[in-house]
Amino acid sequence: MLNQLDEPPGSSLRDNRLRWGDVRPASIAPLALHVNKAFPNRYLAIEGHKLYPFTIDVKPLFESYLGHAQVPLSDYTFANNIIWLSQKSGFYQIIDECFCLFCLTGDGLTMPLPPLGSVEDQHAALSTCFEIMDGYNATPYLGKVEFVYRDFLRALHVSPDEDTPPTMSDGAWLVERSLPDYIYTTSDLIELKGNAYKTKRNEINQFRRVHPDHRMEPVGPQHHDGICELVNTWLQERIKYLPAQEIPNFLCTAELERTAINRALEHYDYLQLDGLCLIIGGRIEGFTFGERITADVASVLVEKTNFTIQGSAQYLFREFAKTYRDCTYINVGDDLGLENLRKVKMSYRPALFGEKFTLSRYSVQG
């Protein structure tokens, strides 16, 4: 809640370093003043820096800075960040002419993206961002930037392929590879040509024979209840087939996804999402929605089907790909480190892998 801040486990916060208070805006980018006609009346203050809540109305501001990068990764959209950060506490500030997004969890303050802005401003902004993270976290080793794209590392003169990390003023950068995005050629997903896709074509054909009464409808408010019902049914059915030791982690992940789906549906039109519902016998048995990352790359944010209906997932995925037939590529995100999901995504023969990295300090002077 924005009127109260609980100290997260393991932190060592001091009241004079971290507080909520009334905003007294000093200097901030003119665009921020233009977009936010009234500043938020609450802020997170760390070592003299004011971090404002990352809310739905920040979309125009975020996207104005995102335009500098045009990164074809699934993480680089407002929608993807706002729906998943609903599980956590998101904050932002304009630092050295860059949009800087922070994420507050029980483990500390981190950044889900590097500073967004022009290349010449990003390095200075990054240094300030680490100062802010250090001001909150119990130890500097907790500060990190996730989902960093390769060109950002190049701007820092950092190479993830070198054994020895380049030095910085207070130590050295530590660059670790993250799970990559799976990126497909859109025409491959629509046409499913050749032996590589023979199984997919057979599954789709079987689905169409068994369910001739199916239909597709664009996602709208009238589908929200049915989508939520399908998510609950999917969860109940999945649990039946899981080993007992895997159920706690699965339930945690599933609840995060359920919250993200609800957030996306709540702001569906404003986020400019595209979506389809698969309806069989008057019931929603599948749904998906996504968005355009760049003019030439689309992204699938969520897809769920009744997995007891054979071929429904393959059919829905192909039909949704047609929504973006004018895009060269479709990005479906990473595999979350799940082997089954990795196999499914590899079975569609990705054309590219979207590289992502985590950036932190290799060592910090005491």
FENRAJO-V860485 format. One line per field, one symbol per residue. ss: DSSP state (2 for helix, 1 for strand, 0 for the rest). phi: phi as a letter, one per 40 degrees, with the letter a starting at -180 (. if undefined). Layout:
# FENRAJO-V860485
ss->???
phi->???
This chain:
# FENRAJO-V860485
ss->000000000000000001111000000002222220000000111100111110022222222222000000000002222222222011111110011111111001111000010022222222222222222200022200111102222220000000000011001111111000111112222220002222222222222222000011110022222222222222222222000222222222222222222222220000000111111100111111111100001111111110000002222222222222000011100000002222222200000111001111111100
phi->.cbabcccdgcbcbdcbbacaccbcbcaddcccccccbcdcbabbbfgbbbcccbcccdccdccccdccfccbcccbcdccccccccbbcbaacbfgbcbbbbbbcchbbbcacdbicdcbcccccccccccccccccaccccabcfcccccccccgbbccccbcccbcbiacbbbcbccccbbcdcccccfcgccbdccccccccdcccbcccabbccadcccccccccdccdccccccbccdcccdccccccccccccccccccbdcccfcbabbcbbfgbcbaaaaaaccbcbbbbccaabbcccccgcccccccccdcdbccccbbbbgcbggcccccccccccfdcabccbbbbaccabcc
